[in-house]
């Protein structure tokens, strides 16, 4: 894979660090999909994709893997094909299941440097954060992007500093007895007040922006370490 444009910015040593980094992405929706796309195009060559969902018509407005021709196919398998078209040397592991509290251990069968949490379940997010903390794995967790319209209000912060984010509020509540860990958990969140809507509406660009922020954080962390 040709990374000369990126190498001109960060140097060959950083490119080699990126190539050796192992990342797991949990959730391949609007946020997670853009994380995968931008990580792979940034040189990540060892990636694990976790999602048990198939592609649905409602995904097409915000999920980069989705087209009118791959409906009802598994997201993990479609992503593996796409990644191989971008970088034939990439090692792509897929875990094609819905992650719950009962099976979350299956995520840790291989060595990992980073975990990206882009799932929807509050309880799974909390458990994943705790597991990564105990195992010494870096994690960045996506909070809510539904019912948001302004991508300029996306930011990287820590869980304890989140505000106006209903999902983050639920996660913070679960850490009420572990405030020190909450201060260490890196998250992507929006400071925008959610649109009052009867369903979880979503744009093409707010989840995408959150995903790109996550990749930016990971690549910066790799190259500065």
C-alpha positions in Angstrom: 0.0 0.0 0.0 1.4 3.4 -1.0 1.7 5.7 2.0 4.1 8.2 0.5 1.8 11.2 1.1 1.4 10.3 4.8 5.0 9.4 5.2 6.0 12.9 4.0 4.1 14.2 7.1 5.1 11.8 9.8 8.2 10.0 8.6 9.1 6.3 7.9 9.6 5.4 11.6 6.0 6.4 12.4 4.7 4.5 9.4 6.4 1.4 10.7 4.9 1.9 14.1 1.4 2.2 12.6 1.8 -1.0 10.5 2.7 -3.0 13.7 -0.3 -1.7 15.7 -3.1 -4.1 16.4 -6.6 -2.5 16.6 -10.0 -4.0 17.4 -13.2 -2.1 16.3 -16.4 -3.1 18.0 -19.4 -1.9 16.0 -19.3 -1.2 12.2 -22.1 1.4 12.0 -21.9 5.1 11.2 -19.0 5.8 13.6 -17.2 2.5 13.4 -17.2 2.2 9.7 -15.4 5.5 9.2 -12.9 4.4 11.9 -12.1 1.3 9.9 -11.9 3.1 6.6 -9.6 5.9 7.9 -7.4 3.5 10.0 -6.7 1.2 7.1 -5.9 4.2 4.8 -3.6 5.5 7.5 -1.5 2.3 7.4 -3.1 0.0 10.1 -2.5 -3.5 8.8 -3.7 -5.7 11.6 -7.4 -5.0 12.5 -10.2 -7.0 14.1 -13.8 -6.2 13.1 -16.6 -7.1 15.5 -20.3 -6.9 14.5 -23.1 -9.4 14.2 -25.4 -7.3 12.1 -26.3 -7.6 8.4 -26.8 -4.5 6.2 -30.2 -2.9 6.2 -31.8 -0.3 3.9 -31.8 2.3 6.8 -28.0 2.0 7.0 -27.4 3.6 3.6 -27.5 7.3 4.7 -24.5 7.0 7.1 -22.5 3.8 6.7 -19.7 3.9 4.2 -19.7 0.2 3.4 -23.4 0.2 2.4 -24.7 0.3 -1.2 -27.8 -0.8 -2.9 -26.1 -4.0 -3.9 -25.0 -5.5 -0.6 -28.2 -5.5 1.4 -28.6 -8.3 3.9 -24.9 -9.2 3.8 -22.8 -9.3 7.0 -21.0 -6.0 7.7 -17.8 -7.8 8.9 -17.5 -9.8 5.6 -18.2 -6.8 3.4 -15.6 -4.8 5.3 -13.0 -7.5 5.0 -13.5 -7.5 1.2 -13.2 -3.7 1.1 -10.0 -3.6 3.3 -8.3 -6.2 1.1 -9.1 -4.0 -2.0 -7.4 -1.1 -0.2 -4.4 -3.0 1.2 -3.9 -6.6 0.1 -1.4 -7.2 2.9 -3.8 -6.3 5.7 -4.5 -8.9 8.3 -8.3 -8.8 8.9 -9.8 -10.8 11.7 -13.6 -10.9 12.0 -15.8 -11.7 14.9 -19.2 -12.0 13.4 -21.4 -12.0 16.6 -23.4 -9.6 18.8 -21.3 -8.9 21.8 -23.0 -9.2 25.2 -21.8 -9.4 28.8 -21.8 -13.1 28.4 -19.5 -13.4 25.4 -17.3 -10.3 25.7 -14.3 -12.5 26.5 -14.1 -13.5 22.9 -12.7 -10.1 22.0 -9.5 -10.7 23.9 -8.2 -13.9 22.2 -5.5 -12.0 20.4 -3.0 -9.4 21.4 -4.4 -5.8 21.1 -2.9 -2.4 21.3 -6.2 -0.4 20.9 -9.8 -1.1 21.2 -12.4 1.2 19.5 -15.8 1.0 21.1 -18.5 2.0 18.6 -21.3 -0.2 20.0 -24.7 0.9 21.2 -25.0 -1.0 24.5 -24.3 1.0 27.6 -23.6 -2.2 29.7 -21.2 -3.5 27.0 -19.4 -0.2 26.9 -18.9 -0.2 30.6 -17.7 -3.8 30.7 -15.4 -3.2 27.8 -13.8 -0.2 29.4 -13.2 -2.1 32.6 -11.7 -5.1 30.8 -9.4 -2.9 28.8 -8.3 -1.1 31.9 -7.5 -4.4 33.7 -5.6 -5.7 30.7 -3.6 -2.5 29.9 -5.2 -2.0 26.5 -5.9 1.5 25.3 -9.5 2.2 24.5 -11.4 5.1 23.0 -15.2 4.9 23.4 -17.8 6.6 21.1 -20.6 8.3 22.9 -23.9 9.3 21.2 -24.0 10.8 17.7 -27.7 10.2 17.1 -30.1 13.2 16.9 -27.1 15.6 16.3 -26.7 17.9 13.4 -23.5 19.9 14.0 -20.2 18.0 13.4 -18.2 21.0 14.6 -19.3 20.2 18.2 -17.6 16.8 18.1 -14.5 16.6 20.4 -12.1 14.2 22.1 -12.2 14.4 25.9 -12.5 12.1 29.0 -15.7 10.5 30.2 -15.8 12.7 33.3 -15.9 15.8 31.2 -18.8 14.8 28.9 -21.9 17.0 28.8 -25.2 17.2 26.9 -24.7 13.6 25.8 -27.5 11.2 27.0 -25.4 8.1 26.3 -22.4 9.5 28.1 -24.7 10.3 31.1 -25.8 6.6 31.3 -22.2 5.4 31.1 -21.0 7.9 33.7 -23.7 6.6 36.1 -22.2 3.2 35.9 -18.9 4.6 37.0 -20.2 6.6 39.9 -18.2 4.4 42.3 -15.0 4.5 40.2 -14.4 8.2 39.4 -10.7 7.8 38.9 -11.2 5.4 36.1 -13.8 7.7 34.6 -11.2 10.4 34.4 -8.9 8.2 32.3 -11.4 6.9 29.8 -10.9 8.7 26.4 -14.2 9.3 24.5 -15.4 11.1 21.5 -18.6 13.1 22.2 -20.7 16.0 21.0 -21.4 19.1 23.0 -24.5 19.7 20.9 -27.9 19.3 22.6 -29.7 16.4 20.9 -32.6 17.2 18.6 -35.9 16.2 20.4 -37.0 13.4 18.1 -39.2 10.3 18.5 -36.6 8.1 16.9 -32.8 8.0 16.7 -32.2 10.1 13.6 -28.7 10.4 12.1 -26.9 12.3 9.4 -24.1 11.1 7.1 -21.6 13.5 8.6 -21.9 13.6 12.4 -21.1 9.9 12.9 -18.4 10.1 10.2 -16.8 13.1 12.0 -16.7 11.2 15.2 -15.1 8.2 13.5 -12.4 10.4 11.9 -11.7 12.0 15.3 -11.1 8.5 16.8 -8.7 7.6 14.0 -6.9 11.0 14.5 -6.5 10.3 18.2 -5.1 6.8 17.6 -2.6 7.8 14.9 -1.4 10.7 17.0 -1.0 8.5 20.0 1.0 5.9 18.0 3.3 8.4 16.4 4.0 10.4 19.6 4.7 7.4 21.8 
